[in-house]
């Protein structure tokens, strides 16, 4: 919208710190309270071996997480590949989400991280 401060409409947070990974990693959960949507951004450096399969999980209570149904995603995840960014939207109704990357067959693994962007703030912060 013209005249709207976009930075006040979008919140961002790091969920998986960028680092070398050889094992499955659960990202930190992100509270979507006060936002209408979200998306996960996977930033990938070098994948040297193994299969690194991302997905998004959701929860009502920030304790019990389940995989997000395909109908609640905008876009699809693919196995991580070197120097390839992935962005997938979330349009579900749960309060908490987190990215998860399942790793199989990795010795040296790969370097990557994930950020979550929350969109459609229902109330703008004071400044």
DSSP file (Angstrom, degrees, kcal/mol; ACC not computed):
  #  RESIDUE AA STRUCTURE BP1 BP2  ACC     N-H-->O    O-->H-N    N-H-->O    O-->H-N    TCO  KAPPA ALPHA  PHI   PSI    X-CA   Y-CA   Z-CA
    1    1 A X    >         0   0    0      0, 0.0     3,-1.7     0, 0.0     2,-0.2   0.000 360.0 360.0 360.0 138.1    0.0    0.0    0.0
    2    2 A X  T 3   +     0   0    0      1,-0.3     3,-0.1     3,-0.0     0, 0.0  -0.465 360.0  17.1 -65.4 131.1    1.2    3.5   -0.8
    3    3 A X  T 3  S+     0   0    0      1,-0.3     2,-0.4    -2,-0.2    -1,-0.3   0.347  94.8 124.7  89.7  -7.7    2.2    5.3    2.3
    4    4 A X    <   -     0   0    0     -3,-1.7     2,-1.0     1,-0.0    -1,-0.3  -0.708  65.5-125.6 -88.4 136.7    2.5    2.1    4.5
    5    5 A X    >>  -     0   0    0     -2,-0.4     3,-1.3     1,-0.2     4,-0.6  -0.717  21.4-163.6 -80.9 103.6    5.7    1.5    6.3
    6    6 A X  H >> S+     0   0    0     -2,-1.0     3,-1.5     1,-0.3     4,-1.0   0.851  84.5  63.1 -60.0 -37.3    6.5   -2.1    5.0
    7    7 A X  H 34 S+     0   0    0      1,-0.3    -1,-0.3     2,-0.2     3,-0.2   0.792 101.4  52.5 -61.0 -26.2    9.0   -2.7    7.8
    8    8 A X  H <4 S+     0   0    0     -3,-1.3   117,-0.3     1,-0.2    -1,-0.3   0.658 107.7  52.1 -81.3 -15.5    6.2   -2.3   10.3
    9    9 A X  H << S+     0   0    0     -3,-1.5   112,-1.5    -4,-0.6   111,-0.5   0.608 107.1  57.7 -92.4 -14.7    4.1   -4.9    8.5
   10   10 A X  E  <  -A  119   0A   0     -4,-1.0     2,-0.4   109,-0.2   109,-0.2  -0.956  60.9-167.5-124.4 134.9    6.9   -7.6    8.4
   11   11 A X  E     -A  118   0A   0    107,-2.6   107,-4.1    -2,-0.4     2,-0.3  -0.948  10.0-166.4-116.9 142.5    8.8   -9.2   11.2
   12   12 A X  E     +A  117   0A   0     -2,-0.4     2,-0.3   105,-0.2   105,-0.2  -0.945  10.5 169.9-129.5 151.5   11.8  -11.4   10.7
   13   13 A X  E     -A  116   0A   0    103,-2.2   103,-3.1    -2,-0.3     2,-0.4  -0.984  35.2-114.0-155.2 147.6   13.8  -13.7   12.9
   14   14 A X  E     +A  115   0A   0     -2,-0.3   101,-0.3   101,-0.2     3,-0.2  -0.697  32.0 171.9 -80.5 132.4   16.6  -16.3   12.5
   15   15 A X  E    S+     0   0A   0     99,-2.7    13,-2.5    -2,-0.4     2,-0.5   0.754  71.9  29.5-110.2 -41.2   15.4  -19.8   13.2
   16   16 A X  E    S-A  114   0A   0     98,-2.2    98,-2.1    11,-0.2    -1,-0.3  -0.972  84.7-133.1-120.4 114.3   18.4  -21.9   12.1
   17   17 A X  E     -     0   0A   0     -2,-0.5     2,-0.3    96,-0.2    95,-0.2  -0.403  33.5-101.1 -63.6 139.3   21.7  -20.2   12.6
   18   18 A X  E    S+     0   0A   0     95,-0.1     2,-0.3    93,-0.1    95,-0.2  -0.467  70.3 124.8 -64.4 124.3   23.9  -20.6    9.5
   19   19 A X  E     -A  112   0A   0     93,-1.7    93,-1.8    -2,-0.3     2,-0.3  -0.976  66.0 -73.8-167.7 169.0   26.5  -23.4   10.2
   20   20 A X  E     -A  111   0A   0     -2,-0.3     2,-0.4    91,-0.2    91,-0.3  -0.579  51.2-167.3 -73.4 133.5   27.9  -26.7    9.0
   21   21 A X  E     +A  110   0A   0     89,-3.4    89,-1.8    -2,-0.3     3,-0.1  -0.984  32.1 161.9-130.8 135.5   25.4  -29.5    9.6
   22   22 A X  S    S+     0   0    0     -2,-0.4    84,-0.3    87,-0.2     2,-0.3   0.314  71.6  52.5-123.8  -0.2   25.8  -33.3    9.5
   23   23 A X  S    S-     0   0    0     81,-0.1    81,-0.1    79,-0.0    78,-0.1  -0.913  98.2 -76.9-135.8 161.0   22.6  -34.2   11.5
   24   24 A X        -     0   0    0     79,-0.4     2,-0.4    -2,-0.3    78,-0.2  -0.258  49.1-159.8 -56.0 140.0   18.9  -33.3   11.5
   25   25 A X  E     -E  101   0B   0     76,-2.3    76,-2.5    -4,-0.1     2,-0.5  -0.992  13.7-153.8-132.5 131.6   18.2  -29.9   12.9
   26   26 A X  E     -E  100   0B   0     -2,-0.4    74,-0.2    74,-0.2     3,-0.1  -0.896  24.5-134.0 -97.4 127.4   15.0  -28.3   14.3
   27   27 A X        -     0   0    0     72,-3.4   -11,-0.2    -2,-0.5     2,-0.1  -0.337  32.6 -87.8 -72.9 161.7   14.8  -24.6   13.9
   28   28 A X        -     0   0    0    -13,-2.5    71,-0.3     1,-0.1    -1,-0.1  -0.461  53.2-104.9 -65.5 141.6   13.8  -22.4   16.8
   29   29 A X        -     0   0    0     69,-0.1     2,-0.5    -2,-0.1    69,-0.2  -0.358  29.2-144.2 -71.1 152.3   10.0  -21.9   16.8
   30   30 A X  E     -F   97   0B   0     67,-2.8    67,-1.7    -3,-0.1     2,-0.6  -0.978   9.5-133.9-121.7 126.9    8.5  -18.6   15.6
   31   31 A X  E     -F   96   0B   0     -2,-0.5    65,-0.2    65,-0.2    64,-0.1  -0.694  16.3-172.8 -82.9 120.2    5.4  -17.1   17.2
   32   32 A X    >   +     0   0    0     63,-3.9     3,-2.5    -2,-0.6    -1,-0.1   0.308  35.5 138.0 -95.6   7.9    3.0  -15.9   14.6
   33   33 A X  T 3  S+     0   0    0     62,-0.3     3,-0.1     1,-0.3    -2,-0.1  -0.346  75.5  17.7 -54.9 126.2    0.6  -14.3   17.1
   34   34 A X  T 3  S+     0   0    0      1,-0.3    88,-3.3    -2,-0.1    89,-0.5   0.455 110.2  96.0  88.8   1.8   -0.4  -10.9   15.6
   35   35 A X    <   -     0   0    0     -3,-2.5    -1,-0.3    86,-0.2    85,-0.2  -0.902  60.8-151.0-123.6 154.5    0.6  -11.9   12.1
   36   36 A X  S    S+     0   0    0     83,-1.7     2,-0.3    -2,-0.3    84,-0.2   0.641  75.1   2.6 -97.3 -18.1   -1.5  -13.2    9.2
   37   37 A X  E     -B  119   0A   0     82,-1.7    82,-2.5    -5,-0.1     2,-0.3  -0.941  56.9-162.3-157.8 174.3    1.1  -15.2    7.3
   38   38 A X  E     -BC 118  90A   0     52,-1.6    52,-3.5    -2,-0.3     2,-0.3  -0.976   3.0-158.3-156.2 165.7    4.8  -16.3    7.3
   39   39 A X  E     -BC 117  89A   0     78,-2.1    78,-2.9    -2,-0.3     2,-0.4  -0.985  14.8-135.3-149.7 149.6    7.5  -17.7    5.0
   40   40 A X  E     -BC 116  88A   0     48,-2.5    48,-1.9    -2,-0.3     2,-0.5  -0.858  13.1-159.4-102.9 137.4   10.7  -19.6    5.6
   41   41 A X  E     -BC 115  87A   0     74,-3.1    74,-2.4    -2,-0.4     2,-0.6  -0.971   4.4-161.4-118.1 115.6   13.8  -18.6    3.7
   42   42 A X  E     -BC 114  86A   0     44,-2.9    44,-2.0    -2,-0.5     2,-0.6  -0.876   3.9-164.2 -99.2 120.5   16.5  -21.3    3.5
   43   43 A X  E     -B  113   0A   0     70,-2.3    70,-1.9    -2,-0.6     2,-0.4  -0.926  10.3-165.1-109.1 118.4   19.9  -19.9    2.6
   44   44 A X  E     +B  112   0A   0     -2,-0.6    68,-0.2    40,-0.2     3,-0.1  -0.876  17.0 175.9-114.7 132.4   22.4  -22.5    1.5
   45   45 A X  E     -     0   0A   0     66,-3.4    38,-3.4    -2,-0.4     2,-0.5   0.588  64.5 -18.7 -91.5-111.5   26.1  -22.4    1.1
   46   46 A X  E     -     0   0A   0     36,-0.2    65,-2.0    37,-0.1     2,-0.6  -0.880  49.7-161.5-107.0 130.2   27.9  -25.6    0.1
   47   47 A X  E     +B  110   0A   0     -2,-0.5    63,-0.3    63,-0.3    35,-0.2  -0.953  13.5 175.0-104.4 115.4   26.5  -29.1    0.4
   48   48 A X        -     0   0    0     61,-3.0     2,-0.3    -2,-0.6    62,-0.2   0.803  60.2 -19.3 -94.4 -32.2   29.4  -31.5    0.3
   49   49 A X  S    S+     0   0    0     60,-1.5    -1,-0.3    58,-0.0    57,-0.1  -0.982  93.8  48.0-163.7 172.3   27.5  -34.8    0.9
   50   50 A X  S    S-     0   0    0     55,-0.4     2,-0.5    -2,-0.3    55,-0.2  -0.053  79.4 -76.4  81.7 173.1   24.4  -36.3    2.2
   51   51 A X  E     -G  104   0B   0     53,-2.8    53,-2.1     2,-0.0     2,-0.6  -0.958  37.1-166.2-112.2 128.9   20.7  -35.5    1.6
   52   52 A X  E     -G  103   0B   0     -2,-0.5    28,-3.0    28,-0.3     2,-0.6  -0.933   8.7-173.5-120.7 104.3   19.3  -32.4    3.4
   53   53 A X  E     -G  102   0B   0     49,-3.0    49,-2.8    -2,-0.6     2,-0.2  -0.877   7.1-157.0-109.0 111.0   15.5  -32.4    3.2
   54   54 A X  E     +G  101   0B   0     -2,-0.6     2,-0.3    24,-0.5    47,-0.2  -0.484  18.8 160.0 -86.2 156.4   13.7  -29.3    4.6
   55   55 A X  E     -G  100   0B   0     45,-2.0    45,-2.5    -2,-0.2     2,-0.4  -0.948  32.8-118.5-158.0 171.7   10.1  -29.1    5.8
   56   56 A X  E     -G   99   0B   0     -2,-0.3    12,-2.7    43,-0.2     2,-0.3  -0.958  23.2-163.6-119.6 138.3    8.0  -26.8    7.9
   57   57 A X  E     -GH  98  67B   0     41,-2.8    41,-2.1    -2,-0.4     2,-0.3  -0.865   3.6-158.4-119.1 157.1    6.2  -27.8   11.1
   58   58 A X  E     -GH  97  66B   0      8,-2.7     8,-2.1    -2,-0.3     2,-0.3  -0.902   8.1-177.3-134.3 160.2    3.4  -26.1   13.1
   59   59 A X  E     -G   96   0B   0     37,-2.2    37,-2.5    -2,-0.3    36,-0.5  -0.991  27.5-152.9-156.1 147.8    2.0  -26.1   16.6
   60   60 A X  S    S+     0   0    0      4,-0.4    -1,-0.1    -2,-0.3     5,-0.1   0.756 103.7  30.4 -85.5 -30.1   -0.8  -24.6   18.7
   61   61 A X  S    S-     0   0    0      3,-0.4     4,-0.1    35,-0.1    -1,-0.1   0.355 101.0-117.3-116.6   3.7    1.2  -24.9   22.0
   62   62 A X  S    S+     0   0    0      2,-0.2     3,-0.1     1,-0.1   -33,-0.1   0.732 103.5  71.3  63.6  23.5    4.9  -24.5   21.0
   63   63 A X  S    S+     0   0    0      1,-0.3     2,-0.7     0, 0.0    -1,-0.1   0.601  87.3  48.9-130.2 -53.4    5.4  -28.0   22.3
   64   64 A X  S    S-     0   0    0      2,-0.0    -4,-0.4     0, 0.0    -3,-0.4  -0.865  71.4-171.4 -99.7 113.3    3.9  -30.6   20.0
   65   65 A X        -     0   0    0     -2,-0.7     2,-0.3    -6,-0.1    -6,-0.2  -0.814   7.6-177.6-108.2 146.1    4.8  -30.0   16.4
   66   66 A X  E     -H   58   0B   0     -8,-2.1    -8,-2.7    -2,-0.3     3,-0.1  -0.957  38.7 -88.6-135.6 154.5    3.5  -31.7   13.3
   67   67 A X  E     -H   57   0B   0     -2,-0.3   -10,-0.3   -10,-0.2     2,-0.3  -0.359  47.3-110.9 -62.4 140.4    4.4  -31.4    9.6
   68   68 A X        -     0   0    0    -12,-2.7   -12,-0.2     1,-0.1    -1,-0.1  -0.550  33.8-114.1 -73.3 134.0    2.5  -28.7    7.8
   69   69 A X    >   -     0   0    0     -2,-0.3     3,-2.0     1,-0.1     4,-0.1  -0.387  22.0-117.5 -66.4 146.5    0.0  -30.0    5.2
   70   70 A X  G >  S+     0   0    0      1,-0.3     3,-1.7     2,-0.2     5,-0.1   0.822 113.8  63.8 -55.0 -33.7    0.8  -29.2    1.6
   71   71 A X  G 3  S+     0   0    0      1,-0.3    -1,-0.3     3,-0.1    -2,-0.0   0.715 100.2  53.3 -65.8 -19.9   -2.4  -27.2    1.3
   72   72 A X  G <  S+     0   0    0     -3,-2.0    19,-2.7    18,-0.1    20,-0.6   0.267  98.3  82.0 -98.9  10.6   -1.1  -24.8    3.9
   73   73 A X  E <   -D   90   0A   0     -3,-1.7     2,-0.6    17,-0.2    17,-0.2  -0.873  65.5-148.6-112.6 148.3    2.1  -24.1    2.0
   74   74 A X  E    S-D   89   0A   0     15,-2.2    15,-2.6    -2,-0.4     2,-0.2  -0.927  79.8  -0.9-112.6 102.8    2.7  -21.7   -0.9
   75   75 A X  S    S-     0   0    0     -2,-0.6     2,-0.3    13,-0.2    13,-0.1  -0.481  86.3 -96.1 105.0 177.1    5.4  -23.4   -2.9
   76   76 A X        -     0   0    0     -2,-0.2     2,-0.3    11,-0.2    11,-0.1  -0.944  24.0-118.7-134.2 155.4    7.2  -26.7   -2.2
   77   77 A X        -     0   0    0     -2,-0.3     2,-0.3   -23,-0.1    -2,-0.0  -0.658  25.3-170.7 -90.5 149.4   10.5  -27.7   -0.6
   78   78 A X        -     0   0    0     -2,-0.3   -24,-0.5   -26,-0.1     3,-0.1  -0.915  41.2 -78.2-129.8 159.5   13.2  -29.6   -2.4
   79   79 A X        -     0   0    0     -2,-0.3   -26,-0.2   -26,-0.2     2,-0.1  -0.298  63.1 -96.2 -54.6 142.3   16.4  -31.2   -1.1
   80   80 A X        -     0   0    0    -28,-3.0   -28,-0.3    -3,-0.0     2,-0.3  -0.358  44.1-169.8 -66.3 140.8   19.0  -28.5   -0.4
   81   81 A X    >   -     0   0    0      3,-0.3     3,-1.4    -3,-0.1   -37,-0.1  -0.958  35.9 -79.7-130.7 148.9   21.5  -27.9   -3.1
   82   82 A X  T 3  S-     0   0    0     -2,-0.3   -36,-0.2     1,-0.3   -37,-0.1  -0.138 109.9  -1.9 -50.3 135.5   24.7  -25.8   -3.0
   83   83 A X  T 3  S+     0   0    0    -38,-3.4     2,-0.5     1,-0.2    -1,-0.3   0.757  99.6 130.5  55.6  32.3   24.2  -22.0   -3.3
   84   84 A X    <   -     0   0    0     -3,-1.4     2,-0.3   -39,-0.2    -3,-0.3  -0.968  44.9-152.2-121.4 123.6   20.5  -22.4   -3.8
   85   85 A X        -     0   0    0     -2,-0.5     2,-0.4   -42,-0.2   -42,-0.2  -0.698   9.0-162.6 -89.8 142.1   17.9  -20.3   -1.9
   86   86 A X  E     -C   42   0A   0    -44,-2.0   -44,-2.9    -2,-0.3     2,-0.4  -0.986   6.1-172.7-124.5 139.1   14.4  -21.7   -1.2
   87   87 A X  E     +C   41   0A   0     -2,-0.4     2,-0.4   -46,-0.2   -46,-0.2  -0.991   7.8 174.0-130.2 123.9   11.4  -19.6   -0.1
   88   88 A X  E     -C   40   0A   0    -48,-1.9   -48,-2.5    -2,-0.4   -13,-0.2  -0.998  20.9-137.7-132.4 131.2    8.1  -21.3    0.9
   89   89 A X  E     -CD  39  74A   0    -15,-2.6   -15,-2.2    -2,-0.4     2,-0.4  -0.501   6.2-146.2 -87.8 155.5    5.1  -19.5    2.3
   90   90 A X  E     +CD  38  73A   0    -52,-3.5   -52,-1.6   -17,-0.2   -17,-0.2  -0.988  23.4 165.9-121.8 126.6    2.9  -20.6    5.2
   91   91 A X        +     0   0    0    -19,-2.7   -18,-0.2    -2,-0.4    -1,-0.1   0.111  39.5 120.2-125.4  20.2   -0.9  -19.9    5.2
   92   92 A X        -     0   0    0    -20,-0.6    -2,-0.1     1,-0.1   -24,-0.0  -0.050  66.4-122.1 -74.8-176.4   -2.0  -22.2    8.0
   93   93 A X        +     0   0    0    -56,-0.0    -1,-0.1   -35,-0.0     2,-0.1   0.330  67.0 117.0-114.2   4.9   -3.7  -21.2   11.2
   94   94 A X        -     0   0    0      1,-0.1   -34,-0.2     2,-0.1   -62,-0.0  -0.386  62.7-133.3 -76.6 156.6   -1.3  -22.5   13.9
   95   95 A X  S    S+     0   0    0    -36,-0.5   -63,-3.9     1,-0.1     2,-0.4   0.814  84.8  43.4 -79.5 -31.9    0.4  -20.0   16.2
   96   96 A X  E     +FG  31  59B   0    -37,-2.5   -37,-2.2   -65,-0.2     2,-0.3  -0.920  60.4 175.9-122.5 142.1    3.9  -21.5   16.0
   97   97 A X  E     +FG  30  58B   0    -67,-1.7   -67,-2.8    -2,-0.4     2,-0.3  -0.954   1.8 179.9-136.3 158.1    6.0  -22.7   13.1
   98   98 A X  E     - G   0  57B   0    -41,-2.1   -41,-2.8    -2,-0.3     2,-0.3  -0.970  25.9-122.1-155.0 144.5    9.6  -23.9   12.7
   99   99 A X  E     - G   0  56B   0    -71,-0.3   -72,-3.4    -2,-0.3     2,-0.4  -0.620  26.1-167.1 -82.4 148.7   11.7  -25.2    9.9
  100  100 A X  E     -EG  26  55B   0    -45,-2.5   -45,-2.0    -2,-0.3     2,-0.5  -0.998   8.3-162.0-134.1 137.1   13.3  -28.7   10.1
  101  101 A X  E     -EG  25  54B   0    -76,-2.5   -76,-2.3    -2,-0.4     2,-0.5  -0.971   9.7-154.2-121.9 116.8   16.0  -30.1    8.0
  102  102 A X  E     - G   0  53B   0    -49,-2.8   -49,-3.0    -2,-0.5     2,-0.4  -0.777  12.9-158.6 -90.5 127.7   16.3  -33.9    8.0
  103  103 A X  E     + G   0  52B   0     -2,-0.5   -79,-0.4   -51,-0.2     2,-0.4  -0.898  13.7 175.6-113.4 134.6   19.8  -35.1    7.2
  104  104 A X  E     + G   0  51B   0    -53,-2.1   -53,-2.8    -2,-0.4   -81,-0.1  -0.998  63.3   5.5-135.8 140.0   20.8  -38.6    5.9
  105  105 A X  S    S+     0   0    0     -2,-0.4     2,-0.4   -55,-0.2   -55,-0.4   0.767  82.8 150.0  67.3  28.5   24.1  -40.0    4.7
  106  106 A X        +     0   0    0    -84,-0.3    -1,-0.2     1,-0.2   -56,-0.1  -0.805  20.6 160.3-101.2 134.5   26.2  -36.9    5.6
  107  107 A X  S    S+     0   0    0     -2,-0.4    -1,-0.2     2,-0.1    -2,-0.0   0.715  94.8   9.7-107.5 -52.6   29.9  -37.1    6.7
  108  108 A X  S    S-     0   0    0      1,-0.2     2,-0.1   -86,-0.0   -87,-0.1   0.638  98.1-176.4-101.0 -20.6   30.9  -33.5    6.0
  109  109 A X        -     0   0    0    -87,-0.1   -61,-3.0    -4,-0.1   -60,-1.5  -0.345  23.8 -67.7  74.2-134.7   27.4  -32.3    5.4
  110  110 A X  E     -AB  21  47A   0    -89,-1.8   -89,-3.4   -63,-0.3     2,-0.5  -0.978  28.0-117.2-158.4 164.2   26.4  -28.8    4.3
  111  111 A X  E     +A   20   0A   0    -65,-2.0   -66,-3.4    -2,-0.3     2,-0.3  -0.950  52.3 125.9-113.3 121.9   26.3  -25.2    5.4
  112  112 A X  E     -AB  19  44A   0    -93,-1.8   -93,-1.7    -2,-0.5     2,-0.3  -0.983  29.7-166.7-164.0 168.0   23.0  -23.5    5.6
  113  113 A X  E     - B   0  43A   0    -70,-1.9   -70,-2.3    -2,-0.3     2,-0.4  -0.923  14.6-133.1-152.0 173.9   20.6  -21.6    7.8
  114  114 A X  E     -AB  16  42A   0    -98,-2.1   -99,-2.7    -2,-0.3   -98,-2.2  -0.999  10.0-167.1-141.0 138.3   16.9  -20.5    7.9
  115  115 A X  E     -AB  14  41A   0    -74,-2.4   -74,-3.1    -2,-0.4     2,-0.4  -0.912  13.4-144.6-117.5 149.8   15.1  -17.2    8.5
  116  116 A X  E     -AB  13  40A   0   -103,-3.1  -103,-2.2    -2,-0.3     2,-0.5  -0.957   8.4-160.9-114.5 133.6   11.4  -16.8    9.1
  117  117 A X  E     -AB  12  39A   0    -78,-2.9   -78,-2.1    -2,-0.4     2,-0.4  -0.963   4.9-156.3-112.8 127.7    9.5  -13.8    7.9
  118  118 A X  E     -AB  11  38A   0   -107,-4.1  -107,-2.6    -2,-0.5     2,-0.3  -0.872  17.7-167.9-101.5 135.1    6.1  -12.9    9.5
  119  119 A X  E     +AB  10  37A   0    -82,-2.5   -82,-1.7    -2,-0.4   -83,-1.7  -0.830  51.4  36.3-125.5 161.8    3.8  -10.8    7.3
  120  120 A X        -     0   0    0   -111,-0.5   -84,-0.3    -2,-0.3    -1,-0.2   0.943  69.8-152.0  69.7  50.3    0.6   -8.9    7.6
  121  121 A X        -     0   0    0   -112,-1.5   -86,-0.2   -86,-0.2    -1,-0.2  -0.307   5.6-150.4 -54.9 129.5    1.1   -7.5   11.1
  122  122 A X  S    S+     0   0    0    -88,-3.3     2,-0.3     1,-0.2    -1,-0.2   0.693  85.3  25.3 -77.4 -18.2   -2.4   -7.0   12.7
  123  123 A X  S    S-     0   0    0    -89,-0.5    -1,-0.2  -115,-0.1     2,-0.2  -0.967  83.2-130.1-145.9 129.4   -1.0   -4.1   14.7
  124  124 A X        -     0   0    0     -2,-0.3  -115,-0.1    -3,-0.1  -116,-0.1  -0.522  29.0-111.7 -77.8 142.4    2.0   -1.9   13.9
  125  125 A X        -     0   0    0   -117,-0.3    -1,-0.1    -2,-0.2  -117,-0.0  -0.286  31.8-106.4 -66.0 161.6    4.6   -1.4   16.6
  126  126 A X              0   0    0      1,-0.2    -1,-0.1     0, 0.0    -2,-0.1   0.857 360.0 360.0 -60.4 -37.7    4.9    2.1   18.0
  127  127 A X              0   0    0   -119,-0.0    -1,-0.2     0, 0.0    -2,-0.0   0.330 360.0 360.0-157.8 360.0    8.1    2.8   16.2
